Amino acid sequence: MWHALENEIGAFLGRPYRILDRDLQEQSARRQIYRLSDGKLSLLVKIGDTELQELLKAQAFGLAELSRFGPLRTPEVVCVGATKGFSYLVMEWLNMEEPSRLGWQRLGEGLAALHQRQDQAKYGFDQDNFIGDNPQPNPWHKHWYRFFGEQRLAYQLELLAEKGQALVESEALLDCAGRLLKHHQPSPSLLHGDLWRGNVGFVDDQPVVFDPACYYGDREVDLAMTELFGRFDPDFYAAYDDDLALDEQYESRRELYNLYHLLNHANLFGGPYLAQAQQSAKRLLDLHRHQ
């Protein structure tokens, strides 16, 4: 495998690449992440079976879109593909460090600038991709409430139902979501799509984002997720709000948007995430059932 990967990397670099150091950084059931070095150039490589190829290609495409259209730094993709029974995504290696207040401010400013990339009239993306390991469909929609209701909430609810773990009052929840978003038609912004702390790093106080699940949608989706698994630093929110203030109704939609990620985690990991998703759905129904 490693010899085949050396050949793939070398073909893209235009010079031989011989792996002298190989350090395992992270491992799961489906993939491994390594830091590779030939003594001159360090690279990060994600490796999995051939079934992971589409996911890795989607990540590479999302990184390219963020790099092309946005002010936030992303790891440069060296190559992506499959060979000899495995798939791979090779990127530049970046030495991440803890940020100062300046780093968080720059992240807020950069995300606000990214969200002002509003060159699409519809919601969706040029290709389907993945949120975690689950597929994320992105067909273009004219109306935001239909896109989010059908391609985000309904899709995840159907995955749960197929596993025999249907959420209580799923239909009522979808109806509630439709009414909550019916008259909310924000300009479609380019989104990172999976913006939690684990997908953000800093190099010399310059923010770096990775592992995207990009699409064009309501910018509040990205902001909501930064609050789901522990809020970002206050300087991030202050800088974002200075450049692109949030709508005063944002908080009324935040739980709905984060329910998508709770449902996704319930589908991926089950356990407490399923209970959290059910609790979130109940809160939404209690608040908005009769509105």
Contacts in CASP RR format, 6 or more apart in sequence:
PFRMAT RR
TARGET T0000
AUTHOR 0000-0000-0000
METHOD contacts of the structure
MODEL  1
MWHALENEIGAFLGRPYRILDRDLQEQSARRQIYRLSDGKLSLLVKIGDT
ELQELLKAQAFGLAELSRFGPLRTPEVVCVGATKGFSYLVMEWLNMEEPS
RLGWQRLGEGLAALHQRQDQAKYGFDQDNFIGDNPQPNPWHKHWYRFFGE
QRLAYQLELLAEKGQALVESEALLDCAGRLLKHHQPSPSLLHGDLWRGNV
GFVDDQPVVFDPACYYGDREVDLAMTELFGRFDPDFYAAYDDDLALDEQY
ESRRELYNLYHLLNHANLFGGPYLAQAQQSAKRLLDLHRHQ
1 47 0 8 1.000
1 84 0 8 1.000
1 86 0 8 1.000
2 19 0 8 1.000
2 22 0 8 1.000
4 83 0 8 1.000
4 84 0 8 1.000
5 19 0 8 1.000
5 45 0 8 1.000
5 47 0 8 1.000
5 83 0 8 1.000
5 88 0 8 1.000
5 90 0 8 1.000
6 16 0 8 1.000
6 17 0 8 1.000
6 18 0 8 1.000
6 19 0 8 1.000
8 79 0 8 1.000
8 81 0 8 1.000
8 83 0 8 1.000
8 88 0 8 1.000
8 90 0 8 1.000
9 17 0 8 1.000
9 43 0 8 1.000
9 78 0 8 1.000
9 79 0 8 1.000
9 90 0 8 1.000
10 16 0 8 1.000
10 17 0 8 1.000
11 79 0 8 1.000
12 78 0 8 1.000
12 79 0 8 1.000
12 90 0 8 1.000
13 41 0 8 1.000
13 78 0 8 1.000
17 38 0 8 1.000
17 41 0 8 1.000
18 38 0 8 1.000
19 36 0 8 1.000
19 37 0 8 1.000
19 38 0 8 1.000
20 37 0 8 1.000
20 38 0 8 1.000
20 39 0 8 1.000
21 35 0 8 1.000
21 36 0 8 1.000
21 37 0 8 1.000
21 39 0 8 1.000
22 34 0 8 1.000
22 35 0 8 1.000
22 36 0 8 1.000
23 34 0 8 1.000
23 35 0 8 1.000
24 32 0 8 1.000
24 33 0 8 1.000
24 34 0 8 1.000
25 33 0 8 1.000
25 34 0 8 1.000
25 35 0 8 1.000
25 44 0 8 1.000
26 32 0 8 1.000
26 33 0 8 1.000
27 33 0 8 1.000
30 48 0 8 1.000
30 49 0 8 1.000
30 52 0 8 1.000
30 133 0 8 1.000
31 46 0 8 1.000
31 47 0 8 1.000
31 48 0 8 1.000
31 52 0 8 1.000
32 46 0 8 1.000
32 47 0 8 1.000
32 48 0 8 1.000
33 44 0 8 1.000
33 45 0 8 1.000
33 46 0 8 1.000
33 47 0 8 1.000
34 44 0 8 1.000
34 45 0 8 1.000
34 47 0 8 1.000
35 42 0 8 1.000
35 43 0 8 1.000
35 44 0 8 1.000
35 93 0 8 1.000
36 42 0 8 1.000
36 43 0 8 1.000
36 44 0 8 1.000
36 45 0 8 1.000
36 93 0 8 1.000
37 43 0 8 1.000
37 93 0 8 1.000
42 93 0 8 1.000
43 78 0 8 1.000
43 90 0 8 1.000
43 91 0 8 1.000
43 92 0 8 1.000
43 93 0 8 1.000
44 75 0 8 1.000
44 90 0 8 1.000
44 91 0 8 1.000
44 92 0 8 1.000
44 93 0 8 1.000
44 94 0 8 1.000
45 88 0 8 1.000
45 89 0 8 1.000
45 90 0 8 1.000
45 91 0 8 1.000
46 56 0 8 1.000
46 88 0 8 1.000
46 89 0 8 1.000
47 86 0 8 1.000
47 87 0 8 1.000
47 88 0 8 1.000
48 56 0 8 1.000
48 86 0 8 1.000
48 87 0 8 1.000
48 88 0 8 1.000
49 85 0 8 1.000
49 86 0 8 1.000
49 87 0 8 1.000
50 82 0 8 1.000
50 85 0 8 1.000
50 86 0 8 1.000
50 87 0 8 1.000
51 87 0 8 1.000
52 87 0 8 1.000
53 81 0 8 1.000
53 82 0 8 1.000
53 87 0 8 1.000
54 130 0 8 1.000
55 129 0 8 1.000
55 130 0 8 1.000
55 133 0 8 1.000
56 80 0 8 1.000
56 81 0 8 1.000
56 87 0 8 1.000
56 88 0 8 1.000
56 89 0 8 1.000
57 80 0 8 1.000
57 81 0 8 1.000
57 89 0 8 1.000
58 127 0 8 1.000
58 128 0 8 1.000
58 129 0 8 1.000
58 130 0 8 1.000
59 80 0 8 1.000
59 89 0 8 1.000
59 129 0 8 1.000
59 130 0 8 1.000
59 211 0 8 1.000
59 212 0 8 1.000
60 77 0 8 1.000
60 80 0 8 1.000
60 89 0 8 1.000
61 127 0 8 1.000
61 129 0 8 1.000
61 214 0 8 1.000
62 129 0 8 1.000
62 212 0 8 1.000
62 214 0 8 1.000
63 74 0 8 1.000
63 75 0 8 1.000
63 77 0 8 1.000
63 91 0 8 1.000
63 210 0 8 1.000
63 212 0 8 1.000
64 77 0 8 1.000
65 190 0 8 1.000
65 212 0 8 1.000
65 214 0 8 1.000
66 72 0 8 1.000
66 74 0 8 1.000
66 114 0 8 1.000
66 190 0 8 1.000
66 192 0 8 1.000
66 209 0 8 1.000
66 212 0 8 1.000
66 214 0 8 1.000
67 73 0 8 1.000
67 74 0 8 1.000
67 76 0 8 1.000
69 114 0 8 1.000
69 117 0 8 1.000
69 119 0 8 1.000
69 190 0 8 1.000
70 110 0 8 1.000
70 113 0 8 1.000
70 114 0 8 1.000
70 117 0 8 1.000
70 190 0 8 1.000
71 109 0 8 1.000
71 110 0 8 1.000
71 113 0 8 1.000
71 114 0 8 1.000
72 107 0 8 1.000
72 110 0 8 1.000
72 111 0 8 1.000
72 113 0 8 1.000
72 114 0 8 1.000
72 207 0 8 1.000
72 208 0 8 1.000
72 209 0 8 1.000
73 203 0 8 1.000
73 206 0 8 1.000
73 207 0 8 1.000
73 208 0 8 1.000
73 209 0 8 1.000
74 208 0 8 1.000
74 209 0 8 1.000
74 210 0 8 1.000
74 212 0 8 1.000
75 91 0 8 1.000
75 92 0 8 1.000
75 94 0 8 1.000
75 208 0 8 1.000
75 210 0 8 1.000
76 91 0 8 1.000
76 92 0 8 1.000
77 89 0 8 1.000
77 90 0 8 1.000
77 91 0 8 1.000
78 90 0 8 1.000
78 91 0 8 1.000
78 92 0 8 1.000
79 88 0 8 1.000
79 89 0 8 1.000
79 90 0 8 1.000
80 88 0 8 1.000
80 89 0 8 1.000
80 90 0 8 1.000
81 87 0 8 1.000
81 88 0 8 1.000
81 89 0 8 1.000
82 88 0 8 1.000
91 210 0 8 1.000
94 201 0 8 1.000
94 203 0 8 1.000
94 208 0 8 1.000
95 203 0 8 1.000
96 201 0 8 1.000
96 202 0 8 1.000
96 203 0 8 1.000
96 208 0 8 1.000
97 202 0 8 1.000
97 203 0 8 1.000
97 204 0 8 1.000
98 202 0 8 1.000
99 107 0 8 1.000
99 201 0 8 1.000
99 202 0 8 1.000
99 205 0 8 1.000
99 207 0 8 1.000
99 233 0 8 1.000
100 205 0 8 1.000
101 233 0 8 1.000
101 235 0 8 1.000
102 205 0 8 1.000
103 202 0 8 1.000
103 205 0 8 1.000
103 206 0 8 1.000
103 207 0 8 1.000
103 235 0 8 1.000
104 232 0 8 1.000
104 233 0 8 1.000
104 235 0 8 1.000
104 236 0 8 1.000
104 239 0 8 1.000
105 235 0 8 1.000
105 236 0 8 1.000
105 238 0 8 1.000
105 239 0 8 1.000
106 205 0 8 1.000
106 206 0 8 1.000
106 207 0 8 1.000
106 239 0 8 1.000
107 200 0 8 1.000
107 202 0 8 1.000
107 207 0 8 1.000
107 232 0 8 1.000
107 236 0 8 1.000
107 239 0 8 1.000
108 207 0 8 1.000
108 236 0 8 1.000
108 237 0 8 1.000
108 239 0 8 1.000
108 240 0 8 1.000
108 243 0 8 1.000
109 239 0 8 1.000
109 240 0 8 1.000
109 243 0 8 1.000
110 207 0 8 1.000
111 192 0 8 1.000
111 195 0 8 1.000
111 222 0 8 1.000
111 236 0 8 1.000
111 240 0 8 1.000
112 239 0 8 1.000
112 240 0 8 1.000
112 243 0 8 1.000
112 244 0 8 1.000
113 243 0 8 1.000
114 189 0 8 1.000
114 190 0 8 1.000
114 192 0 8 1.000
115 189 0 8 1.000
115 190 0 8 1.000
115 191 0 8 1.000
115 219 0 8 1.000
115 222 0 8 1.000
115 244 0 8 1.000
116 189 0 8 1.000
116 244 0 8 1.000
117 189 0 8 1.000
117 190 0 8 1.000
118 187 0 8 1.000
118 188 0 8 1.000
118 189 0 8 1.000
118 190 0 8 1.000
120 188 0 8 1.000
120 190 0 8 1.000
120 216 0 8 1.000
121 188 0 8 1.000
122 140 0 8 1.000
122 141 0 8 1.000
122 142 0 8 1.000
122 188 0 8 1.000
122 216 0 8 1.000
123 140 0 8 1.000
123 141 0 8 1.000
123 142 0 8 1.000
123 143 0 8 1.000
123 144 0 8 1.000
123 147 0 8 1.000
123 148 0 8 1.000
123 188 0 8 1.000
123 215 0 8 1.000
123 216 0 8 1.000
123 217 0 8 1.000
124 138 0 8 1.000
124 139 0 8 1.000
124 140 0 8 1.000
124 141 0 8 1.000
124 147 0 8 1.000
124 151 0 8 1.000
124 188 0 8 1.000
124 215 0 8 1.000
124 216 0 8 1.000
124 217 0 8 1.000
125 138 0 8 1.000
125 214 0 8 1.000
125 215 0 8 1.000
125 216 0 8 1.000
126 138 0 8 1.000
127 138 0 8 1.000
128 135 0 8 1.000
128 136 0 8 1.000
128 137 0 8 1.000
128 138 0 8 1.000
128 139 0 8 1.000
129 135 0 8 1.000
129 136 0 8 1.000
129 138 0 8 1.000
129 213 0 8 1.000
129 214 0 8 1.000
129 215 0 8 1.000
130 136 0 8 1.000
130 213 0 8 1.000
131 193 0 8 1.000
131 194 0 8 1.000
131 213 0 8 1.000
131 261 0 8 1.000
131 264 0 8 1.000
132 194 0 8 1.000
132 213 0 8 1.000
132 264 0 8 1.000
132 268 0 8 1.000
133 268 0 8 1.000
134 156 0 8 1.000
134 159 0 8 1.000
134 264 0 8 1.000
134 267 0 8 1.000
134 268 0 8 1.000
136 151 0 8 1.000
136 213 0 8 1.000
136 215 0 8 1.000
137 151 0 8 1.000
137 155 0 8 1.000
138 151 0 8 1.000
138 215 0 8 1.000
139 151 0 8 1.000
141 147 0 8 1.000
141 150 0 8 1.000
141 151 0 8 1.000
143 185 0 8 1.000
144 181 0 8 1.000
144 184 0 8 1.000
144 185 0 8 1.000
144 186 0 8 1.000
144 188 0 8 1.000
144 217 0 8 1.000
144 218 0 8 1.000
145 177 0 8 1.000
145 178 0 8 1.000
145 181 0 8 1.000
145 182 0 8 1.000
145 184 0 8 1.000
147 217 0 8 1.000
148 177 0 8 1.000
148 181 0 8 1.000
148 218 0 8 1.000
148 257 0 8 1.000
148 260 0 8 1.000
149 174 0 8 1.000
149 177 0 8 1.000
149 178 0 8 1.000
149 181 0 8 1.000
152 260 0 8 1.000
153 173 0 8 1.000
153 174 0 8 1.000
153 177 0 8 1.000
153 259 0 8 1.000
153 260 0 8 1.000
153 263 0 8 1.000
154 174 0 8 1.000
156 260 0 8 1.000
156 263 0 8 1.000
156 264 0 8 1.000
156 266 0 8 1.000
156 267 0 8 1.000
157 166 0 8 1.000
157 167 0 8 1.000
157 170 0 8 1.000
157 173 0 8 1.000
157 174 0 8 1.000
157 263 0 8 1.000
159 263 0 8 1.000
159 267 0 8 1.000
160 166 0 8 1.000
160 167 0 8 1.000
160 263 0 8 1.000
160 266 0 8 1.000
160 267 0 8 1.000
160 274 0 8 1.000
161 170 0 8 1.000
163 267 0 8 1.000
165 266 0 8 1.000
165 270 0 8 1.000
165 274 0 8 1.000
167 173 0 8 1.000
167 263 0 8 1.000
167 277 0 8 1.000
167 278 0 8 1.000
167 281 0 8 1.000
168 278 0 8 1.000
168 281 0 8 1.000
168 282 0 8 1.000
169 281 0 8 1.000
169 285 0 8 1.000
172 285 0 8 1.000
172 289 0 8 1.000
173 281 0 8 1.000
173 284 0 8 1.000
173 285 0 8 1.000
176 284 0 8 1.000
176 285 0 8 1.000
176 288 0 8 1.000
176 289 0 8 1.000
177 256 0 8 1.000
177 284 0 8 1.000
179 288 0 8 1.000
179 291 0 8 1.000
180 252 0 8 1.000
180 253 0 8 1.000
180 256 0 8 1.000
180 284 0 8 1.000
180 288 0 8 1.000
180 291 0 8 1.000
181 253 0 8 1.000
181 256 0 8 1.000
184 218 0 8 1.000
184 249 0 8 1.000
184 253 0 8 1.000
186 217 0 8 1.000
186 218 0 8 1.000
186 219 0 8 1.000
186 220 0 8 1.000
186 247 0 8 1.000
188 216 0 8 1.000
188 217 0 8 1.000
188 218 0 8 1.000
189 216 0 8 1.000
189 217 0 8 1.000
189 218 0 8 1.000
189 219 0 8 1.000
190 214 0 8 1.000
190 216 0 8 1.000
191 214 0 8 1.000
191 215 0 8 1.000
191 216 0 8 1.000
191 217 0 8 1.000
191 219 0 8 1.000
191 221 0 8 1.000
191 222 0 8 1.000
192 199 0 8 1.000
192 209 0 8 1.000
192 212 0 8 1.000
192 213 0 8 1.000
192 214 0 8 1.000
192 222 0 8 1.000
193 212 0 8 1.000
193 213 0 8 1.000
193 214 0 8 1.000
193 215 0 8 1.000
193 221 0 8 1.000
193 222 0 8 1.000
193 225 0 8 1.000
194 211 0 8 1.000
194 212 0 8 1.000
194 213 0 8 1.000
194 225 0 8 1.000
195 209 0 8 1.000
195 222 0 8 1.000
195 225 0 8 1.000
195 226 0 8 1.000
196 225 0 8 1.000
196 226 0 8 1.000
196 228 0 8 1.000
196 229 0 8 1.000
197 226 0 8 1.000
197 229 0 8 1.000
197 230 0 8 1.000
197 232 0 8 1.000
198 211 0 8 1.000
199 209 0 8 1.000
199 210 0 8 1.000
199 211 0 8 1.000
199 212 0 8 1.000
200 207 0 8 1.000
200 208 0 8 1.000
200 209 0 8 1.000
200 210 0 8 1.000
200 232 0 8 1.000
201 207 0 8 1.000
201 208 0 8 1.000
201 209 0 8 1.000
201 210 0 8 1.000
202 208 0 8 1.000
218 253 0 8 1.000
218 257 0 8 1.000
219 244 0 8 1.000
220 246 0 8 1.000
220 247 0 8 1.000
220 250 0 8 1.000
220 253 0 8 1.000
220 254 0 8 1.000
220 257 0 8 1.000
221 257 0 8 1.000
221 260 0 8 1.000
223 240 0 8 1.000
223 246 0 8 1.000
223 250 0 8 1.000
223 254 0 8 1.000
224 250 0 8 1.000
224 253 0 8 1.000
224 254 0 8 1.000
224 257 0 8 1.000
224 258 0 8 1.000
225 257 0 8 1.000
225 258 0 8 1.000
225 261 0 8 1.000
226 232 0 8 1.000
226 236 0 8 1.000
227 254 0 8 1.000
227 258 0 8 1.000
228 258 0 8 1.000
228 261 0 8 1.000
228 262 0 8 1.000
231 237 0 8 1.000
240 246 0 8 1.000
255 280 0 8 1.000
255 283 0 8 1.000
255 284 0 8 1.000
256 284 0 8 1.000
258 280 0 8 1.000
259 277 0 8 1.000
259 280 0 8 1.000
259 281 0 8 1.000
259 284 0 8 1.000
262 273 0 8 1.000
262 276 0 8 1.000
262 277 0 8 1.000
262 280 0 8 1.000
263 277 0 8 1.000
265 273 0 8 1.000
265 276 0 8 1.000
265 277 0 8 1.000
266 273 0 8 1.000
266 274 0 8 1.000
266 276 0 8 1.000
266 277 0 8 1.000
END
